[in-house]
Amino acid sequence: MTGSLDSGKRLLYDASAHLLLREDDMDQTGQNIIDAAMELVVERGYTATTTKDIAKRAGVNECTIFRKFKGKKEIVLQAMGQKRWHPDLEPGDFMIETGNLTEDLCQFARIYMKKVTPEFVKLSLGLRTPELVEDTREGILAIPLIFKTGVTEYFRKMYEKGRLIADDYESVAMMFLSLNFGFVFFKASFGSGLTEMEADEYIVKMVDVFVHGVAK
């Protein structure tokens, strides 16, 4: 068990490294191009976004894009290293605990939904193309991996304190991750079409049911 936990901690920090990429010095024109490209990926997806569309949205000539970037793919990869276009979920988000399962899990869920927005979900879906999969997979995977590993460690501590009914921390963490991601995904996909429930109302009710299922 100890070996697997040490491995989990390494994964946690390895994943977080993908979110701490240094933002290269970028002039305003270059930044406008990046922002325009990512806005269009959110709206249309990567494949349907052209450099002509990006140039129009950024207010520049298309040739300006190719003077600053090799192409559309490089624009996206530059953006993935910027906080605006990548949630800044961090290991430290899951290291503060009160020992109260309900309070702590509500706090974790609020942090997750504040940082992993419907816009980011749309962006991550828009980037799922064969051309980008190898270059963006680890950066996108880092977000759920940080969450899963952080709450796995939290559940381990709570089990050792006698507050959980089972020691299968990873399964419990995956359930909790799914409950959070599912809400954000449906909001990104359907807005209020599926439910008008707001995030905080959902969090309070979801955590209450979840805790009743896993707590002693």
N, C-alpha and C positions, 0 to 999 in steps of 0.2 A: 504493500500500500504506500509506504513512504517513497519508494522509487517513482511510482506513478504520479505522486503529488509533486515531487521535485521536477519531473518532466513537465507537468502541467504549468508550473511556475515559469519554466523556461519558455514554454510556448506562449505564455501570457506576455512576457517581455519581448520575445521575438516578434510577436504580432504587433505589439505597440510600436515597434521600431518603424513599421511601415507608415505610421501616422505622424511620425516626427521628422519627416523629410524637410530639409531646408528649402525654403522658397528662394529660388534664384532671383537675383535682381532683375526686375522686369519693368520696362518703361510702360507708360500709360497705354500706348498703342498696342503693345503686345498683350497687356492685361485685358484690354477691351476685346481683343481677338479671342483670348481664352474664355472670358466670360460669355461672349456671344456664342461660341462653339458649345459650351456646356449647357447654356440655356436651351439651345436648339436640340441637343441630345436629350434633355429632359422632355421636351415637347414632342420630338419626332423619332428619337432613337438615332444611334450612330450612323447606321446604313443610309437612312433617308436624309441625313444632313450633308450638304455639299459645301465646298470651300466658297462657292459663289454665294450661298445662303449666309455663311459666316461673315463674309466680307460686307454684305448688305446690312446685316444686323450690327456689325461693329463700326459701320460708317467709314470703311476703307476700301481701296481698290483690291481686287483679288490678288494682284501681283505682290501687294504688300505682305500678304500672308506668307507667301513663299520666300520672301526676303528674310522673314523672321523665324519661320518654322519650315521643316522639311515637308510637312503636309498635315492633314487632319489628325492622323494618329499621334504625331508628336505633340500637337496642341493638347489633346486629351491626356497624354501621359504627364505633361507639365502640370496640368490642372489637378491631377490626382495627388500631387504633392502639396497642394495649397489647402489651407484649413477651410476656406469657403466651400470647396468642392469635395471635402472629405470630413466626415464627423470626427471630432477630436475626443473620441471615447478613450479613456486612459485607465490603466490598472488601478490607479489611486481612487477612481470613482467607486470601487468596491471594497476598499480597505477601511472605511469608516463604518463602525457598527455600534448600535446601541445594545444589542443582545435581544431586542424585541423583534421577532420575526416579521410581524405585520409592518411595523415602522420601517425596518431596514429594507424589506422587499418593495414597499411603496416608494422609498427613496431611490432604490436602484432602477425601478421601472420609470420613474419620473426623469431621472438622468438620461436613461436610454431614449425615451421618447422626445426629450428636448434636443438631443444631439442627432439621433437617427430619425430624420424627418421624412414625411412622405416625398418631399422633393429628392432626397438622397435615394430613396427606394426606386423612384422613377428613373433616376440617373443610373443606378446600378443595373436596372433592367435594360435600359437603353444601351448600355455598354457591352451587353452580352452578344458579341458577334465573333465568328471564327478569327477575324483579323486581330481582335484585341484580347482574346481569352487568356493567352499565356502571359501577357504583359500586365493585365489588370486583376487577375484572379487573386493573387496574394493580398493586394491592397484592399480589395473588397471583402475577402475572407477574414481579414484582420479584425473587422468590426464585430461580427458574431463570435469570433474566437476569443477576443478580449472579454466580452460579456460572459460567455460560457465558462471560461477558465476562472474569471473573478468570482462568479457566484458558486462555482463548484468548490472553491476554497472556502467561501463563506459557509456553505452547507456542511462542509467537513467540520468546521469549528462548532457549528450549532449541534451537530451530532455528538461531538465529544463533550458538549455541555449538557447532553441529555434532552435536547429539544426537538429532535427529529426521530421518526419511527423507523427509518431505514438508513443504511450507510451507502446506498448506491448514489453517491453524490452527482456523478455525471448525468445519470438519467433524470434526476430531479432538476438539475441545471438546464438540461435540454428542454424539459417540459416548460420551465419558466421562460426560457428564451423564446420558445415557440409561441407562447401566450402573448408575449410582448411584440415580437416581430409580426405575428398574424394581424394584430390590430393596426399597426402602422401600414402593413401591406394592403389591407382592405381599404384604409383611408386613402392611400395613394392611388388605388385602382378605381374606387367608386365614390370617393368623397363622402357625402352624407347619405348616399343612395342605399347603402346596406344598413346603416344605423346612424342616428343623430347623436348618439352618445359621445360626449367629449372625452378626451384622453384621461383627465383626472378622475372623472366618474367611473370610467372603465377600470382604471388602475385600482381604485379602492375596492370595487366589487370583485374584481379578478383575484386580487391578493387575499381577500377574505376567504374566498372559496378555496384557493390554493393552499393557504395555511391550514385550513381545516383538514385537508387531505394529507398533509405531510408532517404536521406537528404532533408531538406527544400530548 
